């Protein structure tokens, strides 16, 4: 019991972990999976973490050195968590490194695709979401369009947040719904 108390207090004091947990909570909103038809699979959940984490990463990387350092710590936390999750799912030590490397490739590929799409507008974001989240299923275009609107709103909301507050572990996305 004492160790649990110490561990939970340590995690609460880590602003990077706190921000990551807020991102994951936002990525797990039931409406994403029920209303917008994001596949409720390991890949679908990973896609939503990418989408949400990307908003924070973009904002922090556009800031000062301390913000960029926070962004790097955040991406490190994402992949530490992926490593932990794979191990909990029973992936052996030999396979974890390869899978995390593949996940990193997927993460950066999608983050780049979304950044390029955002620069072109909402229709391009929707097209990127059809390709990546919905695996090219054209019948999901309407869901992708709604997810694109949400994605842009999320980037705007995070972009309006004070970076020092985020570095302090305060990422409030509570009012943001798909």
Secondary structure, DSSP 8 states (H G I E B T S, - for coil): -HHHHHHHHHHHH-HHHHHHHHHHHHHT-HHHHHTS----SHHHHHHHHHHHHHHHHHHHHTS-HHHHHHHHHHHHHHHHHHHHHHHHTT--HHHHHHHHHHHHHHHHHHHHHHHHHHHH-HHHHHHHHHHHTSTT-GGGHHHHHHHHHHHHHHHHHHHTS-HHHHHTT----TT---
